[in-house]
Amino acid sequence: MAPVNRPIVVSVGAMAVAASLAFLWVDARQQREYRRLLAVGDEAVTRAETLEAIEAFSDALTLKPGSMIARLMRGETYRQRGEFASAVRDLTVAAALDPSAPRPLELLGDAHAAMGQHSAAAGDYERSLRLDDRAPRVVYKLGLARYRSGGTAAAIEALRRAVTLDERLAQAHYLLGLCLRDRRPRGQAERALLRAVELEPTLGAAREELVTLYADSGRPRQAIEQLEALSALEPTRPDRLVRVGLAYARLGRHEMAILTLGRAAERHPDSAIVYTALGRVWLKTAEDHHDRIAVSKAIEALGPIAEHPDATSETLTMYGRALLLSGSTTSAERVLRRATEQFPVEPDSYTYFASAARRLGHVVLAQEAEAKHAALVGE
């Protein structure tokens, strides 16, 4: 047997070690660059620089095409940008890369939900929950997807499960109340909505539902309590106080109605809806009690907004009625004519215009207005 040349063997071995070390060095360098790119993308997302983030995640995927994390992060960034088709593509791949991870499936459901594909979203959430059935947030999302796809019974089941897992999920209580509102008796819906506002007092949507529930069930005082709370939560919205004032008026509590709407006028001196509501309440008082002071107050509230070129037919009709009560028939006829010409037309404008025209001896105009009213009501 020929003797082995030891220097050659040592040289080959050294080359193999060197090649292995070089490979490890390159791999370590790629790993560092990959992690750096993920960090860059994550920081860009924090700064809401989503395009920069997507570029960083894409570069990371060039280095590691099979990275579930990079695919997940890019998919979620696409979703935040509203590029839902791209989000679905990336998140589907992420879910396939790691079938044991529930997070890609949850985010895939979020993307489908944002596209209005609620049945698909529900399927994604159910798959996520099969991997982790103790995630109340995902159970709530499943309930929401079921509700939006028309499966109310399935939504109720999911939402009850969500609040069992986390009793402090205000949004889940609110949505449960929505799902239960058409069921009789309505006690369960009321309890769910009340729990929602107890947990999150600023949840205006739940208070709105309570207002409707109380109004429909003949409990106006509880409705007013919720309206007052809404007004306190959103003081910059004049319509909130207007609703409170008009609710008091429907209860026959005109002093409280005037007080509330007067407060609204102080806060929102340029709001047409406030003065329209104030004029409505004063006008009702004037007509019910033949109160001359109430007539003048109605004219004072309605006059400035009725003179505006964009005044609605409803506002003009109320102003015309107030002028008729005050005896200003000529002015009333002029205003009520405008009311019949402003679309959409308040049907009663024809009746009051006819009344003003007859008082002034304009019989033809009165007859024409009465005929238009009859035709409109017939339609």
Disulfide bonds with the S-S distance in Angstrom:
none
